[in-house]
Amino acid sequence: ITMPTLLVAVMNGRRLGDGFYLAPEAKADDGLFDLVIAREVTRLRIFTLIPHFMKGTQATQPEIFTAQAANITITAQKGVLPAETDGEILCTDGDWLQVEILPQAIDLVCDETLFA
C-alpha cells in the first residue's frame, strides 16, 4: 500500500493512550497485529475523525484502512518515519520500521477481563 498518511498504527491491543480505541477488535493473544492507517486529510477532517477514534468507529470512515498481519514493514517514501511504542520514542529520524509478532513468546499474568 502506498499513500500519503496522517497516522499508521500497528496495534496489539485495543487502545492507544487513555481514550482512543484505535483497534477495537484487536486481540492481544491472536498472533496478529491490527494495522490502522489514516490517509492524509485536512485539519478540519482530523477534528471530525477524533470522535470516531474515541468510540472505535473509525473503520466506518472512508479515509481509514484496517488490516491484520503478523509481519509489517513501513517505509517513508519521503522524509522521516518517527516511531514510538507505548509512549516511548523508538526513533525520530529513521525511514523504515519492521515489526514481527512472536505468538506466545512470553507468559503474562493479568486479569482475564483484559482479553474478554
C-alpha positions in Angstrom: 0.0 0.0 0.0 1.5 3.4 -1.0 -0.4 6.5 0.1 0.1 9.8 1.9 -0.8 9.2 5.6 -1.7 11.1 8.7 -1.3 8.1 11.0 0.0 4.5 10.8 -0.7 2.5 14.0 0.5 -1.1 14.5 -1.5 -2.3 17.4 -1.5 -5.5 19.5 -4.1 -4.1 22.0 -7.3 -2.2 21.5 -6.4 1.3 22.9 -3.9 4.0 22.4 -3.5 6.3 25.4 -6.4 6.6 27.7 -9.3 7.3 25.4 -8.6 6.2 21.8 -9.8 2.9 20.6 -7.5 2.6 17.5 -8.1 -1.2 17.1 -11.4 -2.0 18.9 -11.4 -5.6 17.6 -7.8 -6.4 18.5 -7.0 -9.4 20.5 -3.6 -9.5 22.2 -3.4 -13.2 22.0 -4.4 -13.9 18.4 -0.9 -13.8 16.9 -1.7 -10.8 14.7 -1.1 -7.1 14.7 -4.0 -4.8 13.9 -3.0 -2.2 11.4 -4.8 1.2 11.3 -3.9 3.7 8.6 -5.5 7.1 8.4 -5.0 8.7 5.0 -3.8 12.3 4.9 -6.8 14.6 5.4 -7.4 18.3 6.1 -7.2 19.7 9.6 -10.9 20.1 9.7 -11.4 16.5 8.8 -9.0 15.5 11.6 -11.3 17.1 14.1 -14.3 15.2 12.7 -12.4 11.9 12.9 -11.3 12.2 16.5 -14.8 11.2 18.0 -14.7 8.1 15.8 -11.3 7.1 17.2 -12.6 7.7 20.7 -15.6 5.4 20.1 -13.8 2.9 18.0 -15.9 3.5 14.9 -13.2 4.9 12.6 -13.2 1.9 10.3 -16.6 3.2 9.0 -14.8 6.2 7.6 -13.5 6.2 4.0 -10.1 7.6 5.0 -9.4 4.8 7.4 -7.8 1.5 6.2 -7.5 -1.5 8.6 -5.9 -4.9 8.2 -4.2 -7.7 10.3 -0.8 -9.2 9.8 1.9 -11.0 11.8 4.7 -9.0 9.9 4.6 -5.4 8.9 7.1 -3.2 7.2 6.5 0.5 6.9 8.7 2.7 4.7 8.7 6.5 4.4 8.6 7.5 0.7 9.9 10.9 1.6 11.1 12.5 4.8 11.4 10.5 8.1 9.3 8.0 9.9 9.3 8.8 13.6 8.2 5.9 15.7 7.1 5.3 19.3 5.8 2.3 21.3 3.7 2.6 24.4 4.7 6.2 24.8 8.4 5.6 24.4 10.3 7.0 21.4 11.9 4.4 19.3 13.4 6.8 16.7 12.9 10.2 15.3 14.9 10.1 12.1 14.5 6.6 10.6 12.9 6.0 7.3 11.5 2.4 7.8 10.2 0.2 10.5 9.7 -3.5 10.5 7.7 -5.3 13.2 7.0 -9.0 13.7 4.8 -10.6 16.3 6.1 -13.6 18.1 3.0 -15.5 19.3 3.0 -16.7 22.9 6.7 -15.8 23.3 6.2 -14.6 26.9 3.8 -15.6 29.6 1.7 -12.9 31.1 -0.1 -12.9 34.4 -3.1 -10.5 34.3 -6.7 -10.0 34.9 -8.6 -12.2 32.4 -11.1 -9.4 31.7 -8.4 -7.7 29.7 -8.8 -10.3 27.0 -12.6 -10.6 27.1 
